[in-house]
Amino acid sequence: MFRLAECMVYRIPNDMTHFRLGITLKARGSSIDRNRVKRQIREAFRKASPLLGTYDYNVVVPGTKKMDRTYSSSLGRCLAESLPPVLKNRAEISKKVLGRSPRTPQPVKT
């Protein structure tokens, strides 16, 4: 779990060769504002995709946050600035402990 300034990100290993993304937020504000928040989250994860490995990620937006244009932009900025360093730090820690990159897809033996 990563606690960022604007949201929380949960990470769970999966057995696929790619990451998956889930978004959890309350039905507060208009659908336009909620969809804008979801687009910001997807874009931040798309840009960070080389660092994501083979995990399932769930981004949880607190119910206390007001869904509006200002929150959407601050969330996008928070994810763009905070997520890559956190992921790199976790990868470095795993590399020291495991001796390899964490959760990289292993070649399929035939």
C-alpha positions in Angstrom: 0.0 0.0 0.0 1.2 3.5 -0.9 -0.3 6.4 0.9 0.0 9.4 -1.4 -1.2 13.0 -0.7 -4.4 12.7 -2.7 -5.2 8.9 -2.7 -4.1 5.5 -1.6 -2.7 2.8 -3.9 -3.0 -0.9 -3.1 -0.7 -3.3 -4.9 -1.3 -7.1 -5.1 0.8 -9.6 -7.1 -0.9 -11.2 -10.1 0.1 -14.2 -12.3 -0.3 -12.3 -15.6 2.4 -10.7 -17.7 1.0 -7.2 -17.3 -0.4 -4.9 -14.6 -4.1 -4.3 -14.0 -5.7 -1.1 -12.6 -8.8 -0.7 -10.5 -10.3 2.6 -9.4 -12.5 3.0 -6.4 -14.2 6.3 -5.7 -17.5 7.4 -4.1 -20.4 8.6 -6.3 -19.9 12.2 -5.2 -20.0 15.1 -7.7 -21.1 14.8 -11.2 -20.3 11.9 -13.6 -18.2 14.4 -15.6 -16.0 15.1 -12.6 -15.7 11.5 -11.6 -14.7 10.5 -15.2 -12.2 13.3 -15.3 -10.6 11.9 -12.1 -10.5 8.4 -13.6 -8.9 9.7 -16.8 -6.2 11.4 -14.7 -5.5 8.1 -12.8 -5.3 6.0 -16.0 -3.0 8.5 -17.7 -0.6 8.6 -14.7 -0.5 4.8 -14.7 0.0 4.6 -18.4 3.0 6.9 -18.2 4.5 4.9 -15.3 3.8 1.5 -17.0 7.5 0.5 -17.3 7.8 0.6 -13.5 4.6 -1.2 -12.7 5.6 -4.9 -13.1 3.0 -7.7 -12.8 0.7 -6.4 -10.1 -2.9 -5.5 -9.6 -3.2 -1.9 -8.5 -6.3 -0.4 -6.9 -6.4 3.4 -6.5 -8.8 4.5 -3.7 -9.9 8.1 -3.7 -11.1 9.0 -0.2 -14.8 9.8 0.1 -14.1 13.1 1.8 -12.5 14.5 -1.4 -14.8 16.8 -3.4 -14.8 15.7 -7.0 -14.2 18.8 -9.0 -11.8 20.2 -11.6 -9.3 21.3 -9.0 -9.1 17.9 -7.3 -8.7 16.2 -10.6 -5.7 18.3 -11.5 -4.1 18.0 -8.1 -4.6 14.2 -8.2 -3.0 14.0 -11.6 -0.1 16.1 -10.4 0.3 14.0 -7.2 0.3 10.7 -9.1 2.7 12.0 -11.8 5.2 13.3 -9.2 4.8 10.8 -6.4 4.1 7.4 -8.0 7.3 6.9 -10.0 9.7 7.5 -7.1 7.7 5.3 -4.8 7.7 2.5 -7.4 11.4 2.9 -8.0 12.1 2.8 -4.3 10.1 -0.4 -3.9 11.8 -2.0 -6.8 15.3 -1.2 -5.4 14.3 -2.7 -2.0 13.0 -5.8 -3.7 16.1 -6.1 -5.8 18.3 -6.0 -2.7 16.2 -8.6 -0.9 15.5 -10.9 -3.8 18.6 -10.3 -5.9 16.4 -9.6 -9.0 13.8 -7.2 -10.2 10.5 -7.7 -8.5 7.6 -9.6 -10.2 9.1 -9.4 -13.7 7.4 -11.9 -16.0 9.3 -15.1 -16.2 9.9 -16.7 -19.6 7.4 -19.5 -20.4 9.0 -22.9 -20.7 7.8 -25.0 -23.6 
